[in-house]
């Protein structure tokens, strides 16, 4: 069972869930939630990667799948 990206005109499979909190001026990107929720938006990987937040807001990308397994090269080990 899969859901589609919430962006109008986009029919790619959703891979991430976007949520936000006005009180904290924060937007979260997380792995696709198990259940759809009226307060969040499902996005495909393309649109999740191009999310822009309003000035003064913080974007916290907490996805674990999008970037694949951690690379030792990136860590510098
Ligand atoms: Zn999309």
PDB file of the backbone (N, CA, C, O) and the ligand in Angstrom, with CONECT records:
HET     ZN  A 101       1
ATOM      1  N   UNK A   1       0.845  -1.191   0.000  1.00  0.00           N
ATOM      2  CA  UNK A   1       0.000   0.000   0.000  1.00  0.00           C
ATOM      3  C   UNK A   1       0.881   1.241   0.000  1.00  0.00           C
ATOM      4  O   UNK A   1       1.778   1.387   0.830  1.00  0.00           O
ATOM      5  N   UNK A   2       0.610   2.124  -0.937  1.00  0.00           N
ATOM      6  CA  UNK A   2       1.416   3.329  -0.987  1.00  0.00           C
ATOM      7  C   UNK A   2       0.539   4.534  -1.266  1.00  0.00           C
ATOM      8  O   UNK A   2      -0.577   4.417  -1.772  1.00  0.00           O
ATOM      9  N   UNK A   3       1.075   5.693  -0.923  1.00  0.00           N
ATOM     10  CA  UNK A   3       0.331   6.930  -1.168  1.00  0.00           C
ATOM     11  C   UNK A   3       1.109   7.785  -2.154  1.00  0.00           C
ATOM     12  O   UNK A   3       2.303   7.583  -2.376  1.00  0.00           O
ATOM     13  N   UNK A   4       0.415   8.729  -2.730  1.00  0.00           N
ATOM     14  CA  UNK A   4       1.042   9.575  -3.728  1.00  0.00           C
ATOM     15  C   UNK A   4       1.402  10.931  -3.153  1.00  0.00           C
ATOM     16  O   UNK A   4       0.842  11.384  -2.155  1.00  0.00           O
ATOM     17  N   UNK A   5       2.356  11.559  -3.818  1.00  0.00           N
ATOM     18  CA  UNK A   5       2.792  12.895  -3.437  1.00  0.00           C
ATOM     19  C   UNK A   5       1.604  13.857  -3.404  1.00  0.00           C
ATOM     20  O   UNK A   5       0.706  13.782  -4.243  1.00  0.00           O
ATOM     21  N   UNK A   6       1.615  14.759  -2.423  1.00  0.00           N
ATOM     22  CA  UNK A   6       0.505  15.690  -2.251  1.00  0.00           C
ATOM     23  C   UNK A   6       0.610  16.915  -3.156  1.00  0.00           C
ATOM     24  O   UNK A   6      -0.331  17.704  -3.244  1.00  0.00           O
ATOM     25  N   UNK A   7       1.752  17.076  -3.829  1.00  0.00           N
ATOM     26  CA  UNK A   7       1.903  18.238  -4.703  1.00  0.00           C
ATOM     27  C   UNK A   7       0.957  18.124  -5.896  1.00  0.00           C
ATOM     28  O   UNK A   7       0.888  17.075  -6.537  1.00  0.00           O
ATOM     29  N   UNK A   8       0.237  19.191  -6.191  1.00  0.00           N
ATOM     30  CA  UNK A   8      -0.669  19.160  -7.353  1.00  0.00           C
ATOM     31  C   UNK A   8       0.083  18.806  -8.626  1.00  0.00           C
ATOM     32  O   UNK A   8       1.143  19.369  -8.900  1.00  0.00           O
ATOM     33  N   UNK A   9      -0.452  17.889  -9.396  1.00  0.00           N
ATOM     34  CA  UNK A   9       0.165  17.527 -10.655  1.00  0.00           C
ATOM     35  C   UNK A   9       1.271  16.505 -10.538  1.00  0.00           C
ATOM     36  O   UNK A   9       1.828  16.086 -11.553  1.00  0.00           O
ATOM     37  N   UNK A  10       1.602  16.094  -9.332  1.00  0.00           N
ATOM     38  CA  UNK A  10       2.669  15.122  -9.134  1.00  0.00           C
ATOM     39  C   UNK A  10       2.036  13.769  -8.814  1.00  0.00           C
ATOM     40  O   UNK A  10       1.198  13.663  -7.919  1.00  0.00           O
ATOM     41  N   UNK A  11       2.443  12.745  -9.550  1.00  0.00           N
ATOM     42  CA  UNK A  11       1.866  11.422  -9.289  1.00  0.00           C
ATOM     43  C   UNK A  11       2.929  10.423  -8.853  1.00  0.00           C
ATOM     44  O   UNK A  11       2.761   9.211  -8.990  1.00  0.00           O
ATOM     45  N   UNK A  12       4.042  10.966  -8.318  1.00  0.00           N
ATOM     46  CA  UNK A  12       5.087  10.082  -7.819  1.00  0.00           C
ATOM     47  C   UNK A  12       4.688   9.509  -6.463  1.00  0.00           C
ATOM     48  O   UNK A  12       3.867  10.079  -5.744  1.00  0.00           O
ATOM     49  N   UNK A  13       5.271   8.400  -6.140  1.00  0.00           N
ATOM     50  CA  UNK A  13       4.970   7.747  -4.871  1.00  0.00           C
ATOM     51  C   UNK A  13       5.560   8.551  -3.703  1.00  0.00           C
ATOM     52  O   UNK A  13       6.711   8.985  -3.752  1.00  0.00           O
ATOM     53  N   UNK A  14       4.763   8.736  -2.674  1.00  0.00           N
ATOM     54  CA  UNK A  14       5.238   9.478  -1.514  1.00  0.00           C
ATOM     55  C   UNK A  14       6.265   8.663  -0.739  1.00  0.00           C
ATOM     56  O   UNK A  14       6.088   7.465  -0.517  1.00  0.00           O
ATOM     57  N   UNK A  15       7.342   9.329  -0.331  1.00  0.00           N
ATOM     58  CA  UNK A  15       8.379   8.648   0.450  1.00  0.00           C
ATOM     59  C   UNK A  15       8.659   9.375   1.762  1.00  0.00           C
ATOM     60  O   UNK A  15       9.409   8.884   2.605  1.00  0.00           O
ATOM     61  N   UNK A  16       8.051  10.544   1.926  1.00  0.00           N
ATOM     62  CA  UNK A  16       8.324  11.313   3.131  1.00  0.00           C
ATOM     63  C   UNK A  16       7.054  12.001   3.603  1.00  0.00           C
ATOM     64  O   UNK A  16       6.126  12.220   2.825  1.00  0.00           O
ATOM     65  N   UNK A  17       7.025  12.335   4.872  1.00  0.00           N
ATOM     66  CA  UNK A  17       5.891  13.044   5.446  1.00  0.00           C
ATOM     67  C   UNK A  17       6.367  14.368   6.016  1.00  0.00           C
ATOM     68  O   UNK A  17       7.315  14.428   6.799  1.00  0.00           O
ATOM     69  N   UNK A  18       5.683  15.429   5.601  1.00  0.00           N
ATOM     70  CA  UNK A  18       6.035  16.761   6.067  1.00  0.00           C
ATOM     71  C   UNK A  18       5.015  17.201   7.105  1.00  0.00           C
ATOM     72  O   UNK A  18       3.808  17.067   6.906  1.00  0.00           O
ATOM     73  N   UNK A  19       5.517  17.725   8.211  1.00  0.00           N
ATOM     74  CA  UNK A  19       4.620  18.259   9.227  1.00  0.00           C
ATOM     75  C   UNK A  19       5.195  19.578   9.714  1.00  0.00           C
ATOM     76  O   UNK A  19       6.365  19.877   9.473  1.00  0.00           O
ATOM     77  N   UNK A  20       4.381  20.362  10.395  1.00  0.00           N
ATOM     78  CA  UNK A  20       4.879  21.664  10.830  1.00  0.00           C
ATOM     79  C   UNK A  20       4.166  22.108  12.091  1.00  0.00           C
ATOM     80  O   UNK A  20       3.072  21.645  12.418  1.00  0.00           O
ATOM     81  N   UNK A  21       4.826  23.023  12.788  1.00  0.00           N
ATOM     82  CA  UNK A  21       4.259  23.577  14.010  1.00  0.00           C
ATOM     83  C   UNK A  21       4.425  25.088  13.959  1.00  0.00           C
ATOM     84  O   UNK A  21       5.541  25.602  14.033  1.00  0.00           O
ATOM     85  N   UNK A  22       3.320  25.786  13.834  1.00  0.00           N
ATOM     86  CA  UNK A  22       3.376  27.247  13.757  1.00  0.00           C
ATOM     87  C   UNK A  22       4.015  27.838  15.004  1.00  0.00           C
ATOM     88  O   UNK A  22       4.803  28.780  14.920  1.00  0.00           O
ATOM     89  N   UNK A  23       3.675  27.287  16.151  1.00  0.00           N
ATOM     90  CA  UNK A  23       4.166  27.840  17.405  1.00  0.00           C
ATOM     91  C   UNK A  23       5.685  27.807  17.484  1.00  0.00           C
ATOM     92  O   UNK A  23       6.301  28.656  18.129  1.00  0.00           O
ATOM     93  N   UNK A  24       6.293  26.809  16.816  1.00  0.00           N
ATOM     94  CA  UNK A  24       7.747  26.658  16.875  1.00  0.00           C
ATOM     95  C   UNK A  24       8.422  27.084  15.582  1.00  0.00           C
ATOM     96  O   UNK A  24       9.645  27.009  15.462  1.00  0.00           O
ATOM     97  N   UNK A  25       7.634  27.529  14.618  1.00  0.00           N
ATOM     98  CA  UNK A  25       8.180  27.921  13.313  1.00  0.00           C
ATOM     99  C   UNK A  25       9.115  26.834  12.781  1.00  0.00           C
ATOM    100  O   UNK A  25      10.215  27.118  12.307  1.00  0.00           O
ATOM    101  N   UNK A  26       8.664  25.615  12.867  1.00  0.00           N
ATOM    102  CA  UNK A  26       9.500  24.486  12.470  1.00  0.00           C
ATOM    103  C   UNK A  26       8.747  23.549  11.533  1.00  0.00           C
ATOM    104  O   UNK A  26       7.564  23.265  11.719  1.00  0.00           O
ATOM    105  N   UNK A  27       9.473  23.078  10.519  1.00  0.00           N
ATOM    106  CA  UNK A  27       8.929  22.097   9.581  1.00  0.00           C
ATOM    107  C   UNK A  27       9.767  20.831   9.698  1.00  0.00           C
ATOM    108  O   UNK A  27      10.997  20.886   9.712  1.00  0.00           O
ATOM    109  N   UNK A  28       9.099  19.709   9.780  1.00  0.00           N
ATOM    110  CA  UNK A  28       9.811  18.431   9.858  1.00  0.00           C
ATOM    111  C   UNK A  28       9.581  17.600   8.601  1.00  0.00           C
ATOM    112  O   UNK A  28       8.473  17.521   8.070  1.00  0.00           O
ATOM    113  N   UNK A  29      10.651  16.995   8.153  1.00  0.00           N
ATOM    114  CA  UNK A  29      10.545  15.986   7.098  1.00  0.00           C
ATOM    115  C   UNK A  29      10.921  14.658   7.727  1.00  0.00           C
ATOM    116  O   UNK A  29      12.011  14.505   8.279  1.00  0.00           O
ATOM    117  N   UNK A  30      10.017  13.707   7.638  1.00  0.00           N
ATOM    118  CA  UNK A  30      10.284  12.406   8.253  1.00  0.00           C
ATOM    119  C   UNK A  30       9.953  11.299   7.270  1.00  0.00           C
ATOM    120  O   UNK A  30       9.327  11.544   6.238  1.00  0.00           O
ATOM    121  N   UNK A  31      10.363  10.111   7.580  1.00  0.00           N
ATOM    122  CA  UNK A  31       9.999   8.975   6.746  1.00  0.00           C
ATOM    123  C   UNK A  31       8.473   8.906   6.661  1.00  0.00           C
ATOM    124  O   UNK A  31       7.767   9.315   7.583  1.00  0.00           O
ATOM    125  N   UNK A  32       7.994   8.397   5.569  1.00  0.00           N
ATOM    126  CA  UNK A  32       6.558   8.347   5.336  1.00  0.00           C
ATOM    127  C   UNK A  32       5.826   7.744   6.530  1.00  0.00           C
ATOM    128  O   UNK A  32       6.136   6.643   6.985  1.00  0.00           O
ATOM    129  N   UNK A  33       4.848   8.497   7.022  1.00  0.00           N
ATOM    130  CA  UNK A  33       4.086   8.025   8.172  1.00  0.00           C
ATOM    131  C   UNK A  33       3.255   6.809   7.793  1.00  0.00           C
ATOM    132  O   UNK A  33       2.839   6.658   6.645  1.00  0.00           O
ATOM    133  N   UNK A  34       3.023   5.957   8.761  1.00  0.00           N
ATOM    134  CA  UNK A  34       2.288   4.714   8.503  1.00  0.00           C
ATOM    135  C   UNK A  34       0.853   5.000   8.085  1.00  0.00           C
ATOM    136  O   UNK A  34       0.268   4.270   7.285  1.00  0.00           O
ATOM    137  N   UNK A  35       0.302   6.060   8.632  1.00  0.00           N
ATOM    138  CA  UNK A  35      -1.080   6.401   8.306  1.00  0.00           C
ATOM    139  C   UNK A  35      -1.170   7.851   7.858  1.00  0.00           C
ATOM    140  O   UNK A  35      -0.465   8.717   8.376  1.00  0.00           O
ATOM    141  N   UNK A  36      -2.035   8.104   6.901  1.00  0.00           N
ATOM    142  CA  UNK A  36      -2.245   9.480   6.460  1.00  0.00           C
ATOM    143  C   UNK A  36      -2.898  10.262   7.598  1.00  0.00           C
ATOM    144  O   UNK A  36      -3.674   9.714   8.381  1.00  0.00           O
ATOM    145  N   UNK A  37      -2.571  11.546   7.675  1.00  0.00           N
ATOM    146  CA  UNK A  37      -3.097  12.382   8.731  1.00  0.00           C
ATOM    147  C   UNK A  37      -3.447  13.739   8.135  1.00  0.00           C
ATOM    148  O   UNK A  37      -2.687  14.261   7.320  1.00  0.00           O
ATOM    149  N   UNK A  38      -4.564  14.314   8.516  1.00  0.00           N
ATOM    150  CA  UNK A  38      -5.000  15.574   7.887  1.00  0.00           C
ATOM    151  C   UNK A  38      -4.047  16.744   8.130  1.00  0.00           C
ATOM    152  O   UNK A  38      -4.087  17.731   7.394  1.00  0.00           O
ATOM    153  N   UNK A  39      -3.202  16.650   9.139  1.00  0.00           N
ATOM    154  CA  UNK A  39      -2.326  17.773   9.448  1.00  0.00           C
ATOM    155  C   UNK A  39      -0.940  17.650   8.819  1.00  0.00           C
ATOM    156  O   UNK A  39      -0.089  18.513   9.033  1.00  0.00           O
ATOM    157  N   UNK A  40      -0.709  16.613   8.065  1.00  0.00           N
ATOM    158  CA  UNK A  40       0.599  16.444   7.446  1.00  0.00           C
ATOM    159  C   UNK A  40       0.441  16.263   5.939  1.00  0.00           C
ATOM    160  O   UNK A  40      -0.660  16.041   5.435  1.00  0.00           O
ATOM    161  N   UNK A  41       1.553  16.361   5.241  1.00  0.00           N
ATOM    162  CA  UNK A  41       1.530  16.221   3.794  1.00  0.00           C
ATOM    163  C   UNK A  41       2.520  15.138   3.384  1.00  0.00           C
ATOM    164  O   UNK A  41       3.656  15.109   3.858  1.00  0.00           O
ATOM    165  N   UNK A  42       2.085  14.265   2.512  1.00  0.00           N
ATOM    166  CA  UNK A  42       2.989  13.243   1.987  1.00  0.00           C
ATOM    167  C   UNK A  42       3.669  13.782   0.737  1.00  0.00           C
ATOM    168  O   UNK A  42       3.016  14.364  -0.130  1.00  0.00           O
ATOM    169  N   UNK A  43       4.972  13.588   0.646  1.00  0.00           N
ATOM    170  CA  UNK A  43       5.726  14.096  -0.496  1.00  0.00           C
ATOM    171  C   UNK A  43       6.594  12.996  -1.092  1.00  0.00           C
ATOM    172  O   UNK A  43       7.057  12.098  -0.389  1.00  0.00           O
ATOM    173  N   UNK A  44       6.805  13.084  -2.406  1.00  0.00           N
ATOM    174  CA  UNK A  44       7.748  12.174  -3.044  1.00  0.00           C
ATOM    175  C   UNK A  44       9.173  12.630  -2.711  1.00  0.00           C
ATOM    176  O   UNK A  44       9.368  13.704  -2.142  1.00  0.00           O
ATOM    177  N   UNK A  45      10.146  11.823  -3.063  1.00  0.00           N
ATOM    178  CA  UNK A  45      11.523  12.191  -2.712  1.00  0.00           C
ATOM    179  C   UNK A  45      11.936  13.486  -3.404  1.00  0.00           C
ATOM    180  O   UNK A  45      12.668  14.296  -2.835  1.00  0.00           O
ATOM    181  N   UNK A  46      11.465  13.673  -4.628  1.00  0.00           N
ATOM    182  CA  UNK A  46      11.822  14.882  -5.360  1.00  0.00           C
ATOM    183  C   UNK A  46      11.331  16.136  -4.646  1.00  0.00           C
ATOM    184  O   UNK A  46      12.095  17.077  -4.434  1.00  0.00           O
ATOM    185  N   UNK A  47      10.065  16.144  -4.281  1.00  0.00           N
ATOM    186  CA  UNK A  47       9.506  17.325  -3.640  1.00  0.00           C
ATOM    187  C   UNK A  47       9.956  17.456  -2.190  1.00  0.00           C
ATOM    188  O   UNK A  47      10.048  18.567  -1.666  1.00  0.00           O
ATOM    189  N   UNK A  48      10.232  16.352  -1.551  1.00  0.00           N
ATOM    190  CA  UNK A  48      10.752  16.430  -0.191  1.00  0.00           C
ATOM    191  C   UNK A  48      12.125  17.096  -0.196  1.00  0.00           C
ATOM    192  O   UNK A  48      12.479  17.828   0.728  1.00  0.00           O
ATOM    193  N   UNK A  49      12.894  16.828  -1.257  1.00  0.00           N
ATOM    194  CA  UNK A  49      14.235  17.400  -1.336  1.00  0.00           C
ATOM    195  C   UNK A  49      14.217  18.880  -1.691  1.00  0.00           C
ATOM    196  O   UNK A  49      15.213  19.580  -1.510  1.00  0.00           O
ATOM    197  N   UNK A  50      13.089  19.351  -2.194  1.00  0.00           N
ATOM    198  CA  UNK A  50      13.035  20.750  -2.621  1.00  0.00           C
ATOM    199  C   UNK A  50      12.091  21.579  -1.759  1.00  0.00           C
ATOM    200  O   UNK A  50      11.657  22.659  -2.159  1.00  0.00           O
ATOM    201  N   UNK A  51      11.780  21.067  -0.581  1.00  0.00           N
ATOM    202  CA  UNK A  51      10.915  21.819   0.332  1.00  0.00           C
ATOM    203  C   UNK A  51      11.594  23.121   0.728  1.00  0.00           C
ATOM    204  O   UNK A  51      12.774  23.144   1.079  1.00  0.00           O
ATOM    205  N   UNK A  52      10.833  24.195   0.667  1.00  0.00           N
ATOM    206  CA  UNK A  52      11.342  25.481   1.152  1.00  0.00           C
ATOM    207  C   UNK A  52      10.442  25.951   2.280  1.00  0.00           C
ATOM    208  O   UNK A  52       9.223  25.792   2.227  1.00  0.00           O
ATOM    209  N   UNK A  53      11.051  26.525   3.289  1.00  0.00           N
ATOM    210  CA  UNK A  53      10.273  26.993   4.430  1.00  0.00           C
ATOM    211  C   UNK A  53      10.289  28.519   4.450  1.00  0.00           C
ATOM    212  O   UNK A  53      11.215  29.138   3.924  1.00  0.00           O
ATOM    213  N   UNK A  54       9.282  29.120   5.049  1.00  0.00           N
ATOM    214  CA  UNK A  54       9.223  30.587   5.118  1.00  0.00           C
ATOM    215  C   UNK A  54      10.415  31.151   5.879  1.00  0.00           C
ATOM    216  O   UNK A  54      11.034  30.465   6.692  1.00  0.00           O
ATOM    217  N   UNK A  55      10.725  32.422   5.600  1.00  0.00           N
ATOM    218  CA  UNK A  55      11.818  33.089   6.300  1.00  0.00           C
ATOM    219  C   UNK A  55      11.596  33.001   7.803  1.00  0.00           C
ATOM    220  O   UNK A  55      10.497  33.267   8.289  1.00  0.00           O
ATOM    221  N   UNK A  56      12.622  32.635   8.524  1.00  0.00           N
ATOM    222  CA  UNK A  56      12.515  32.550   9.972  1.00  0.00           C
ATOM    223  C   UNK A  56      12.101  31.164  10.464  1.00  0.00           C
ATOM    224  O   UNK A  56      12.121  30.886  11.663  1.00  0.00           O
ATOM    225  N   UNK A  57      11.728  30.304   9.523  1.00  0.00           N
ATOM    226  CA  UNK A  57      11.359  28.947   9.901  1.00  0.00           C
ATOM    227  C   UNK A  57      12.562  28.025   9.786  1.00  0.00           C
ATOM    228  O   UNK A  57      13.516  28.301   9.057  1.00  0.00           O
ATOM    229  N   UNK A  58      12.493  26.934  10.517  1.00  0.00           N
ATOM    230  CA  UNK A  58      13.567  25.950  10.489  1.00  0.00           C
ATOM    231  C   UNK A  58      13.071  24.654   9.865  1.00  0.00           C
ATOM    232  O   UNK A  58      11.979  24.177  10.176  1.00  0.00           O
ATOM    233  N   UNK A  59      13.887  24.093   8.980  1.00  0.00           N
ATOM    234  CA  UNK A  59      13.545  22.809   8.362  1.00  0.00           C
ATOM    235  C   UNK A  59      14.414  21.727   8.985  1.00  0.00           C
ATOM    236  O   UNK A  59      15.643  21.801   8.944  1.00  0.00           O
ATOM    237  N   UNK A  60      13.776  20.739   9.553  1.00  0.00           N
ATOM    238  CA  UNK A  60      14.515  19.613  10.154  1.00  0.00           C
ATOM    239  C   UNK A  60      14.245  18.353   9.347  1.00  0.00           C
ATOM    240  O   UNK A  60      13.158  17.778   9.401  1.00  0.00           O
ATOM    241  N   UNK A  61      15.246  17.944   8.608  1.00  0.00           N
ATOM    242  CA  UNK A  61      15.121  16.746   7.775  1.00  0.00           C
ATOM    243  C   UNK A  61      15.548  15.543   8.595  1.00  0.00           C
ATOM    244  O   UNK A  61      16.736  15.346   8.852  1.00  0.00           O
ATOM    245  N   UNK A  62      14.582  14.744   9.001  1.00  0.00           N
ATOM    246  CA  UNK A  62      14.871  13.600   9.874  1.00  0.00           C
ATOM    247  C   UNK A  62      14.629  12.287   9.163  1.00  0.00           C
ATOM    248  O   UNK A  62      14.443  11.249   9.798  1.00  0.00           O
ATOM    249  N   UNK A  63      14.634  12.339   7.833  1.00  0.00           N
ATOM    250  CA  UNK A  63      14.437  11.114   7.077  1.00  0.00           C
ATOM    251  C   UNK A  63      15.648  10.197   7.225  1.00  0.00           C
ATOM    252  O   UNK A  63      16.791  10.651   7.285  1.00  0.00           O
ATOM    253  N   UNK A  64      15.371   8.909   7.281  1.00  0.00           N
ATOM    254  CA  UNK A  64      16.474   7.962   7.413  1.00  0.00           C
ATOM    255  C   UNK A  64      16.717   7.211   6.112  1.00  0.00           C
ATOM    256  O   UNK A  64      17.808   6.682   5.897  1.00  0.00           O
ATOM    257  N   UNK A  65      15.709   7.161   5.238  1.00  0.00           N
ATOM    258  CA  UNK A  65      15.835   6.347   4.040  1.00  0.00           C
ATOM    259  C   UNK A  65      16.336   7.128   2.833  1.00  0.00           C
ATOM    260  O   UNK A  65      16.984   6.561   1.953  1.00  0.00           O
ATOM    261  N   UNK A  66      16.043   8.411   2.784  1.00  0.00           N
ATOM    262  CA  UNK A  66      16.292   9.180   1.568  1.00  0.00           C
ATOM    263  C   UNK A  66      17.750   9.133   1.135  1.00  0.00           C
ATOM    264  O   UNK A  66      18.035   9.023  -0.057  1.00  0.00           O
ATOM    265  N   UNK A  67      18.662   9.213   2.069  1.00  0.00           N
ATOM    266  CA  UNK A  67      20.066   9.313   1.716  1.00  0.00           C
ATOM    267  C   UNK A  67      20.752   7.940   1.655  1.00  0.00           C
ATOM    268  O   UNK A  67      21.937   7.845   1.337  1.00  0.00           O
ATOM    269  N   UNK A  68      20.005   6.895   1.959  1.00  0.00           N
ATOM    270  CA  UNK A  68      20.610   5.578   1.953  1.00  0.00           C
ATOM    271  C   UNK A  68      21.431   5.369   3.217  1.00  0.00           C
ATOM    272  O   UNK A  68      21.433   6.211   4.115  1.00  0.00           O
ATOM    273  N   UNK A  69      22.125   4.244   3.279  1.00  0.00           N
ATOM    274  CA  UNK A  69      22.922   3.964   4.482  1.00  0.00           C
ATOM    275  C   UNK A  69      24.027   4.993   4.643  1.00  0.00           C
ATOM    276  O   UNK A  69      24.530   5.525   3.653  1.00  0.00           O
ATOM    277  N   UNK A  70      24.407   5.277   5.877  1.00  0.00           N
ATOM    278  CA  UNK A  70      25.456   6.247   6.118  1.00  0.00           C
ATOM    279  C   UNK A  70      26.761   5.830   5.440  1.00  0.00           C
ATOM    280  O   UNK A  70      27.119   4.653   5.420  1.00  0.00           O
ATOM    281  N   UNK A  71      27.451   6.801   4.896  1.00  0.00           N
ATOM    282  CA  UNK A  71      28.719   6.507   4.231  1.00  0.00           C
ATOM    283  C   UNK A  71      29.877   6.901   5.133  1.00  0.00           C
ATOM    284  O   UNK A  71      29.907   8.010   5.665  1.00  0.00           O
ATOM    285  N   UNK A  72      30.819   6.001   5.302  1.00  0.00           N
ATOM    286  CA  UNK A  72      31.981   6.305   6.135  1.00  0.00           C
ATOM    287  C   UNK A  72      32.794   7.439   5.523  1.00  0.00           C
ATOM    288  O   UNK A  72      33.441   8.206   6.236  1.00  0.00           O
ATOM    289  N   UNK A  73      32.756   7.539   4.202  1.00  0.00           N
ATOM    290  CA  UNK A  73      33.498   8.597   3.547  1.00  0.00           C
ATOM    291  C   UNK A  73      32.985   9.975   3.982  1.00  0.00           C
ATOM    292  O   UNK A  73      33.765  10.904   4.194  1.00  0.00           O
ATOM    293  N   UNK A  74      31.670  10.084   4.108  1.00  0.00           N
ATOM    294  CA  UNK A  74      31.079  11.356   4.483  1.00  0.00           C
ATOM    295  C   UNK A  74      31.423  11.726   5.913  1.00  0.00           C
ATOM    296  O   UNK A  74      31.597  12.900   6.239  1.00  0.00           O
ATOM    297  N   UNK A  75      31.517  10.728   6.749  1.00  0.00           N
ATOM    298  CA  UNK A  75      31.812  10.974   8.158  1.00  0.00           C
ATOM    299  C   UNK A  75      33.283  11.343   8.327  1.00  0.00           C
ATOM    300  O   UNK A  75      33.650  12.049   9.266  1.00  0.00           O
ATOM    301  N   UNK A  76      34.103  10.869   7.430  1.00  0.00           N
ATOM    302  CA  UNK A  76      35.517  11.190   7.505  1.00  0.00           C
ATOM    303  C   UNK A  76      36.311  10.160   8.270  1.00  0.00           C
ATOM    304  O   UNK A  76      37.443  10.430   8.674  1.00  0.00           O
ATOM    305  N   UNK A  77      35.739   8.968   8.483  1.00  0.00           N
ATOM    306  CA  UNK A  77      36.434   7.935   9.234  1.00  0.00           C
ATOM    307  C   UNK A  77      37.582   7.336   8.404  1.00  0.00           C
ATOM    308  O   UNK A  77      38.286   6.443   8.876  1.00  0.00           O
TER     309      UNK A  77
HETATM  310 ZN    ZN A 101       6.038  15.096  -5.773  1.00  0.00          ZN
END
